[in-house]
Amino acid sequence: SSVLPLASMRALSCAAVAAAASVIENQETLQALPPEVACASALASAPGAVKATMTLATGKMLPNDAGKYTVCKEILHTSNFSTRFFMVSMIVGGVPAEIGMCLPASCTNDDVKQLKDDLLRPLHANGTIVIPSYSREYPQPAATVSHPNPINDQDVVQWTKWATLAASVVGVLVLWTLFATAVVMSSRGTDGAGENRGRASVLAKVKIVEAWSLVGSGGTWTSMWEAAPYRPTDCLNGIRVLSMVHIIMGHTLMMPLAISGYSNVEDMHVSPLDPDAMETGWWVEFLLGGELGVDTFFFIGGFLLSFIGIKRKTPVLQGMMLRYLRLTPSLAFVLMVYTLLVPFLAAGPFAPRLQAQIFDNCRDTWWTELIYTMNFVPWNSDHVCMGWTWYLGNDMIFAVFGLVLLTVYKRSKLFGWVLTASLMLASFAVTIYVVYQHKLGIYIFGADYSAYMYWLYSKPYSRIPVYLLGLIVPWVLDFADQKGLRRGTEPRSRSARAIVIIACMAATALMVFCMWWIGLDFPGGSGSSRKADTWSPLANAVYITFSRPLWGLGLTVVAVACYFDYLPFFNGALSHWLWTPFTRLTYGAYLVHPLVVKLSAANETNYYTYSVADVLFRTGANAVLAYAGAAVVWCLVEKPMASLTGLLLPKSKPRAAKAPAEAAAENA
């Protein structure tokens, strides 16, 4: 993230324009290239019109200009001359830059490296040109990048037999779903084909048919839209969906950086060209606040586990087995699609980057996703196959702790409280130690943040406090219930309402502060004395350790106020039945949305251009597509497998007693 003085940046861009005109068209330069290189020979012998078109298609403005990919590829049709389109990351005069280059098809990535001094000669006036190599090491070595470089559109790996297998699995699931739906619909028919209807009725009662049917009493599609009876915890439905959209917004901004990137990085990161870039305003804190949406999920997970299980038996082994069987099929399905199909659904200059990212990260460690050890193997979270699933790894571990702590609490309340408090304090101590030990920071454009992501961000021993906070809230409600304070008996005086409203306002202010607190370590823009990345180790330790539990504390106040219905309008809005289908799809949306974001970036023919409106529009589109994809996962895998998993529950219990278990699985 080096920054050039303004004059140097302007000179660099002007030199790039000159380069585009002279590199390819200048015959003397082409004749001076090593004759043994096929690329040089092809450049020298290319017709003048082709050279002019390749010039047009090559990027001209530094630091980032992806050129015109489509123009380059159309040369084959207009002039019968084969071309390749290269994306070349480089360091020019000490500044990171990248351009798209249109060259003859005989040129290779090695040719670009070998001929860089001739191809990019006009840029030498601003210093040497270095083409960094690809490295996956941590910390990132100097003069290297985290993606293959150079890379061209012919580096795309073609369709494989494994892709065919994955597509076949998806096809079989679709056909089976259609068959099961047709059987169930036929069994409900009223026409005269009584014999056929009778056979269909028999088939429709087969569990594996019934589970995959879209319609019927337990149909996947009908159950997705079915309104559940009101529960006092339903305000969490709206909170969960809004948190999911917030997470999608953050990933919409950040995930493309490793694939297509942005053309106007100067409008995102402070430089002499734009001292009031994105990072100086409140908007960046709101976007990065999507990280806290995951902590909302942790809080809700702990709260519901405790709230539902406090009055029920909670066998740890059985509970974990059912949870694994409930969550893993959808994860395995998305893992299959992501690793075996998604790499072949992208085309364009950035498609090879997406392929390299998936192949390099998933080749050796895909299996860690299925046993939820992705936060330890591999240790570097940037190398996790599906990096966003770190949340699921933590949530599975937290569920084990939650079941154990809940069992302990029901046997000895005091010991349960002491053990939970001890775990929380131990987490605080470990987090503070790691922050000081490795000098971690939270300024997202700084080197200390990379260390934070490597050592602590996704580790369960740092993220568990907010889950534990959610776990103990029902214990407090249980204590209040024993003292006679339960839903329906709460004080309704003006003073009681005023106290609750003031508490909720304070909780909201606390949550807003947790979201914008991080901005105090970002630059303040023109006229401000605030500098970036200036927090002391103590300030970083305090934020990293306590911001998430404080966020959870704010959620606690709001959730309890809604539970006792002190905020009828707010509670009614968040508990509305319209949230129900989206709540059921949230797990699938979390799994699917990065596939949407990454595929969209990989199919671009040019960089994104950052703006608030652009991020909002793309967030809306990504959210719609993510939930649409989640509906497909729900109908093909998630709901059918949940129905089959339900067969493992004890058969002796009356149906009325199954509702909490079903709700627990749904809320998981």
VEXDO-584204 format. One record per residue (C-alpha): residue in one letter; x, y, z. Coordinates in steps of 0.2 Angstrom, whole numbers, padded with zeros to 4 digits, always signed. Example, Ala and Ser with C-alpha at 12.3 -4.5 7.8 and 13.67 -1.06 7.14 Angstrom:
2
a+0062-0022+0039/s+0068-0005+0036/
END
This chain:
668
s+0000+0000+0000/s+0014+0012-0004/v+0009+0029-0009/l+0017+0040-0022/p+0019+0059-0021/l+0006+0067-0032/a+0018+0073-0046/s+0025+0056-0047/m+0008+0047-0048/r+0004+0059-0063/a+0020+0056-0071/l+0018+0037-0070/s+0000+0038-0078/c+0007+0049-0092/a+0021+0037-0095/a+0009+0022-0095/v-0001+0031-0109/a+0015+0033-0119/a+0019+0015-0116/a+0003+0009-0123/a+0006+0019-0139/s+0025+0015-0141/v+0027-0003-0134/i+0017-0012-0148/e+0017+0000-0162/n+0036+0005-0162/q+0044-0006-0175/e+0061-0002-0169/t+0057-0008-0151/l+0050-0024-0158/q+0065-0027-0169/a+0076-0025-0154/l+0068-0039-0145/p+0077-0056-0144/p+0073-0065-0160/e+0073-0082-0153/v+0058-0078-0143/a+0042-0083-0152/c+0032-0069-0143/a+0044-0056-0150/s+0043-0063-0167/a+0024-0063-0167/l+0024-0045-0161/a+0036-0040-0175/s+0026-0049-0188/a+0009-0043-0183/p-0001-0033-0196/g-0002-0014-0192/a-0021-0015-0189/v-0019-0029-0176/k-0005-0019-0167/a-0016-0004-0166/t-0031-0015-0159/m-0019-0023-0146/t-0013-0006-0141/l-0031-0001-0138/a-0035-0016-0128/t-0019-0014-0117/g-0021-0005-0101/k-0015+0013-0101/m-0017+0021-0084/l-0007+0016-0069/p-0008+0011-0055/n-0023-0001-0061/d-0030-0003-0078/a-0037-0019-0084/g-0038-0014-0102/k-0051-0020-0114/y-0052-0039-0113/t-0066-0041-0125/v-0058-0030-0138/c-0042-0041-0137/k-0052-0057-0139/e-0062-0051-0154/i-0046-0048-0164/l-0047-0067-0169/h-0064-0064-0177/t-0060-0047-0185/s-0042-0051-0191/n-0040-0069-0189/f-0025-0066-0177/s-0025-0076-0161/t-0021-0066-0145/r-0019-0069-0126/f-0024-0057-0113/f-0012-0055-0098/m-0015-0048-0081/v+0002-0042-0075/s+0005-0036-0057/m+0021-0026-0055/i+0030-0013-0045/v+0034+0002-0054/g+0046+0015-0045/g+0042+0006-0029/v+0023+0007-0031/p+0011-0008-0033/a+0002-0007-0050/e-0007-0019-0062/i-0011-0018-0081/g-0020-0029-0093/m-0010-0033-0109/c-0016-0039-0125/l-0002-0049-0134/p-0001-0063-0147/a-0006-0080-0142/s+0012-0087-0144/c+0017-0076-0129/t+0018-0084-0112/n+0019-0079-0094/d+0038-0082-0094/d+0039-0071-0110/v+0031-0057-0101/k+0044-0058-0087/q+0058-0060-0099/l+0053-0046-0111/k+0047-0034-0098/d+0061-0022-0100/d+0057-0020-0119/l+0038-0021-0118/l+0037-0008-0104/r+0052+0002-0108/p+0043+0019-0108/l+0040+0016-0089/h+0058+0016-0085/a+0059+0035-0083/n+0050+0032-0066/g+0061+0019-0060/t+0064+0000-0062/i+0049-0012-0065/v+0048-0028-0055/i+0036-0041-0058/p+0033-0050-0041/s+0032-0068-0040/y+0018-0079-0032/s+0020-0083-0014/r+0008-0091-0001/e+0020-0089+0013/y+0016-0079+0029/p+0021-0066+0032/q+0021-0061+0013/p+0039-0060+0007/a+0044-0044-0001/a+0042-0042-0020/t+0029-0056-0020/v+0010-0056-0022/s-0003-0068-0016/h-0010-0073-0033/p-0001-0081-0048/n+0008-0068-0058/p+0008-0065-0073/i-0008-0074-0078/n-0017-0075-0094/d-0034-0081-0100/q-0027-0097-0107/d-0021-0102-0090/v-0039-0107-0086/v-0041-0126-0082/q-0054-0134-0093/w-0069-0145-0087/t-0063-0160-0078/k-0071-0177-0074/w-0073-0172-0056/a-0084-0157-0063/t-0094-0170-0073/l-0097-0180-0057/a-0102-0165-0047/a-0114-0159-0060/s-0121-0177-0061/v-0124-0177-0042/v-0133-0160-0043/g-0143-0167-0058/v-0148-0183-0048/l-0154-0173-0034/v-0164-0162-0045/l-0172-0177-0054/w-0176-0186-0038/t-0184-0170-0031/l-0195-0169-0046/f-0199-0187-0045/a-0203-0186-0027/t-0214-0171-0029/a-0223-0179-0044/v-0227-0195-0033/v-0234-0184-0019/m-0244-0174-0030/s-0251-0189-0039/s-0256-0197-0022/r-0266-0182-0018/g-0275-0182-0035/t-0294-0183-0038/d-0295-0191-0055/g-0301-0208-0059/a-0284-0217-0060/g-0287-0225-0043/e-0275-0239-0046/n-0261-0227-0050/r-0266-0215-0036/g-0265-0230-0024/r-0247-0234-0030/a-0242-0216-0028/s-0250-0215-0011/v-0239-0230-0005/l-0223-0222-0013/a-0227-0205-0005/k-0226-0213+0012/v-0209-0219+0009/k-0198-0208+0020/i-0184-0205+0007/v-0198-0199-0006/e-0208-0189+0007/a-0192-0180+0013/w-0188-0174-0005/s-0205-0169-0011/l-0207-0150-0013/v-0226-0151-0008/g-0236-0160+0005/s-0237-0159+0024/g-0218-0160+0026/g-0214-0153+0008/t-0197-0144+0007/w-0205-0129-0002/t-0221-0128+0008/s-0212-0130+0025/m-0200-0116+0020/w-0215-0104+0019/e-0225-0111+0033/a-0228-0098+0047/a-0222-0105+0064/p-0232-0101+0080/y-0226-0085+0089/r-0212-0088+0102/p-0206-0074+0113/t-0188-0076+0106/d-0194-0073+0088/c-0186-0055+0088/l-0170-0065+0085/n-0177-0070+0067/g-0176-0052+0061/i-0160-0049+0069/r-0152-0064+0061/v-0158-0060+0044/l-0152-0042+0045/s-0135-0048+0052/m-0134-0059+0037/v-0137-0045+0025/h-0124-0035+0034/i-0111-0049+0032/i-0115-0050+0013/m-0112-0031+0012/g-0095-0033+0020/h-0090-0047+0009/t-0097-0038-0006/l-0084-0025-0003/m-0069-0035+0002/m-0069-0052-0007/p-0067-0045-0024/l-0050-0038-0019/a-0042-0055-0021/i-0050-0058-0039/s-0055-0043-0049/g-0050-0029-0037/y-0055-0010-0039/s-0049+0002-0052/n-0049+0017-0040/v-0040+0011-0025/e-0035+0029-0022/d-0053+0032-0017/m-0053+0018-0004/h-0036+0021+0004/v-0029+0038+0008/s-0016+0045-0004/p-0011+0062-0010/l-0024+0060-0024/d-0038+0058-0012/p-0035+0063+0006/d-0054+0060+0010/a-0054+0042+0004/m-0067+0029+0010/e-0057+0024+0025/t-0058+0042+0032/g-0077+0042+0034/w-0091+0033+0044/w-0095+0022+0029/v-0080+0010+0031/e-0084+0007+0050/f-0102+0002+0045/l-0095-0010+0031/l-0082-0018+0042/g-0095-0019+0056/g-0102-0034+0046/e-0089-0044+0056/l-0100-0041+0071/g-0114-0050+0062/v-0105-0066+0065/d-0104-0062+0083/t-0123-0059+0083/f-0124-0077+0076/f-0113-0083+0090/f-0124-0075+0103/i-0140-0081+0095/g-0133-0099+0095/g-0128-0099+0113/f-0145-0091+0118/l-0156-0103+0109/l-0146-0118+0114/s-0148-0113+0132/f-0166-0107+0131/i-0172-0123+0123/g-0161-0135+0132/i-0163-0128+0150/k-0180-0138+0152/r-0175-0153+0142/k-0162-0167+0143/t-0146-0162+0134/p-0136-0177+0131/v-0119-0171+0124/l-0115-0185+0112/q-0132-0187+0105/g-0134-0168+0103/m-0117-0167+0094/m-0121-0182+0083/l-0138-0174+0078/r-0130-0157+0075/y-0116-0164+0064/l-0129-0174+0054/r-0140-0158+0053/l-0127-0146+0047/t-0114-0156+0037/p-0124-0162+0022/s-0127-0144+0016/l-0109-0139+0020/a-0103-0155+0010/f-0115-0150-0005/v-0109-0132-0006/l-0091-0138-0004/m-0093-0150-0019/v-0101-0136-0029/y-0087-0124-0024/t-0072-0135-0027/l-0078-0145-0042/l-0090-0134-0052/v-0087-0115-0048/p-0070-0115-0055/f-0077-0119-0072/l-0091-0106-0072/a-0080-0091-0074/a-0073-0084-0090/g-0062-0068-0092/p-0046-0060-0087/f-0049-0064-0068/a-0056-0082-0070/p-0038-0089-0068/r-0036-0081-0051/l-0052-0088-0045/q-0047-0105-0051/a-0030-0104-0043/q-0038-0098-0026/i-0049-0113-0026/f-0037-0126-0032/d-0022-0120-0020/n-0033-0118-0005/c-0044-0134-0007/r-0032-0146-0015/d-0025-0153+0002/t-0036-0147+0015/w-0054-0148+0009/w-0057-0162+0021/t-0055-0151+0036/e-0071-0143+0032/l-0081-0159+0035/i-0073-0162+0052/y-0074-0143+0057/t-0055-0141+0061/m-0053-0127+0048/n-0048-0115+0061/f-0032-0125+0065/v-0028-0135+0049/p-0022-0125+0040/w-0017-0112+0053/n-0017-0098+0041/s-0036-0093+0038/d-0031-0086+0021/h-0028-0104+0016/v-0044-0112+0022/c-0053-0120+0007/m-0069-0110+0010/g-0062-0097+0021/w-0079-0090+0027/t-0083-0107+0035/w-0072-0103+0050/y-0088-0097+0058/l-0095-0115+0057/g-0079-0122+0064/n-0081-0111+0079/d-0099-0114+0081/m-0097-0133+0082/i-0084-0131+0095/f-0095-0119+0105/a-0110-0131+0104/v-0099-0144+0113/f-0094-0132+0126/g-0112-0126+0127/l-0120-0143+0130/v-0107-0147+0143/l-0109-0131+0152/l-0128-0132+0151/t-0127-0150+0158/v-0116-0144+0172/y-0128-0129+0176/k-0143-0140+0177/r-0134-0151+0190/s-0126-0137+0200/k-0130-0119+0195/l-0116-0112+0205/f-0103-0123+0197/g-0110-0119+0180/w-0109-0101+0183/v-0091-0102+0190/l-0085-0113+0175/t-0093-0102+0162/a-0085-0086+0170/s-0068-0095+0171/l-0069-0099+0153/m-0073-0081+0148/l-0059-0074+0159/a-0047-0087+0151/s-0052-0081+0134/f-0049-0063+0139/a-0032-0067+0146/v-0027-0078+0130/t-0033-0064+0118/i-0023-0050+0127/y-0007-0061+0128/v-0008-0065+0109/v-0011-0047+0105/y+0004-0042+0114/q+0015-0057+0109/h+0012-0054+0091/k+0009-0035+0090/l-0008-0037+0083/g-0018-0022+0076/i-0035-0018+0069/y-0031-0005+0055/i-0037-0015+0040/f-0024-0008+0028/g-0009-0011+0040/a+0003-0025+0042/d-0003-0028+0060/y-0020-0032+0054/s-0013-0046+0043/a-0005-0053+0059/y-0022-0052+0068/m-0030-0062+0054/y-0016-0075+0055/w-0015-0077+0074/l-0031-0073+0082/y-0046-0067+0071/s-0054-0084+0068/k-0048-0094+0083/p-0061-0101+0095/y-0052-0096+0111/s-0054-0078+0106/r-0072-0078+0099/i-0081-0088+0112/p-0085-0075+0125/v-0100-0068+0115/y-0107-0086+0114/l-0105-0089+0132/l-0114-0072+0135/g-0129-0079+0125/l-0128-0095+0134/i-0130-0087+0151/v-0145-0075+0147/p-0158-0089+0149/w-0150-0094+0165/v-0154-0076+0171/l-0171-0078+0164/d-0172-0095+0174/f-0167-0086+0190/a-0180-0073+0187/d-0193-0086+0184/q-0189-0094+0200/k-0192-0077+0209/g-0209-0075+0201/l-0203-0063+0186/r-0209-0072+0170/r-0216-0066+0154/g-0234-0060+0158/t-0230-0055+0176/e-0216-0041+0172/p-0219-0024+0179/r-0229-0013+0167/s-0228+0004+0176/r-0222+0020+0168/s-0206+0020+0177/a-0203+0002+0173/r-0206+0005+0154/a-0195+0021+0155/i-0181+0011+0163/v-0182-0002+0149/i-0182+0011+0135/i-0167+0020+0143/a-0158+0004+0144/c-0162-0001+0126/m-0156+0016+0120/a-0140+0014+0130/a-0138-0003+0123/t-0140+0003+0105/a-0128+0017+0108/l-0115+0004+0115/m-0118-0007+0099/v-0115+0008+0088/f-0100+0013+0098/c-0093-0005+0095/m-0096-0003+0077/w-0088+0014+0075/w-0074+0012+0088/i-0063+0004+0076/g-0063+0021+0066/l-0052+0029+0079/d-0037+0020+0072/f-0041+0026+0054/p-0035+0042+0046/g-0046+0057+0048/g-0045+0065+0031/s-0041+0082+0026/g-0040+0095+0040/s-0039+0081+0053/s-0024+0077+0064/r-0030+0059+0066/k-0017+0047+0059/a-0019+0029+0054/d-0013+0014+0064/t-0007+0024+0079/w-0016+0013+0093/s-0004+0007+0106/p-0004-0012+0110/l-0015-0008+0125/a-0028+0000+0114/n-0028-0014+0102/a-0029-0027+0115/v-0044-0018+0123/y-0053-0017+0107/i-0050-0035+0101/t-0054-0042+0118/f-0069-0033+0123/s-0078-0025+0108/r-0087-0041+0104/p-0093-0046+0121/l-0099-0028+0123/w-0108-0030+0107/g-0116-0046+0114/l-0121-0036+0130/g-0131-0024+0119/l-0139-0038+0110/t-0144-0045+0128/v-0153-0030+0133/v-0163-0029+0117/a-0167-0047+0117/v-0173-0047+0135/a-0183-0032+0132/c-0191-0040+0117/y-0194-0056+0127/f-0204-0047+0139/d-0212-0037+0125/y-0207-0020+0132/l-0204-0014+0115/p-0220-0020+0106/f-0217-0010+0089/f-0199-0015+0088/n-0203-0033+0094/g-0217-0035+0082/a-0207-0029+0067/l-0192-0041+0071/s-0204-0055+0075/h-0215-0053+0060/w-0219-0070+0051/l-0211-0063+0035/w-0194-0065+0042/t-0198-0084+0045/p-0193-0091+0028/f-0177-0080+0027/t-0173-0086+0044/r-0174-0104+0038/l-0163-0100+0023/t-0150-0090+0033/y-0138-0105+0035/g-0139-0109+0017/a-0136-0090+0012/y-0121-0090+0023/l-0114-0105+0014/v-0119-0099-0003/h-0116-0080-0004/p-0097-0080-0006/l-0099-0091-0021/v-0110-0077-0029/v-0098-0064-0024/k-0083-0073-0031/l-0091-0079-0047/s-0097-0061-0050/a-0080-0054-0048/a-0072-0068-0058/n-0083-0065-0073/e-0080-0047-0074/t-0070-0040-0089/n-0063-0025-0079/y-0061-0019-0061/y-0075-0014-0050/t-0076+0005-0047/y-0078+0008-0029/s-0092+0019-0023/v-0106+0019-0010/a-0119+0016-0023/d-0110+0002-0031/v-0107-0007-0015/l-0126-0005-0011/f-0132-0011-0027/r-0120-0026-0028/t-0125-0030-0010/g-0144-0031-0015/a-0140-0042-0030/n-0129-0053-0020/a-0141-0055-0006/v-0155-0059-0018/l-0145-0072-0027/a-0138-0079-0011/y-0155-0082-0004/a-0161-0090-0020/g-0146-0101-0020/a-0150-0105-0001/a-0168-0110-0007/v-0160-0123-0019/v-0149-0130-0005/w-0164-0130+0006/c-0175-0140-0006/l-0161-0152-0012/v-0151-0156+0003/e-0154-0146+0019/k-0173-0149+0023/p-0173-0167+0016/m-0158-0172+0027/a-0165-0163+0042/s-0181-0174+0040/l-0171-0190+0039/t-0161-0185+0054/g-0177-0182+0064/l-0180-0201+0062/l-0165-0204+0074/l-0175-0195+0088/p-0183-0206+0101/k-0200-0213+0094/s-0208-0214+0110/k-0211-0195+0113/p-0227-0188+0108/r-0228-0176+0093/a-0231-0161+0104/a-0214-0164+0112/k-0205-0164+0096/a-0208-0146+0092/p-0194-0139+0103/a-0182-0151+0095/e-0187-0146+0077/a-0186-0128+0082/a-0168-0131+0089/a-0163-0139+0073/e-0171-0125+0063/n-0162-0112+0074/a-0145-0120+0073/
END
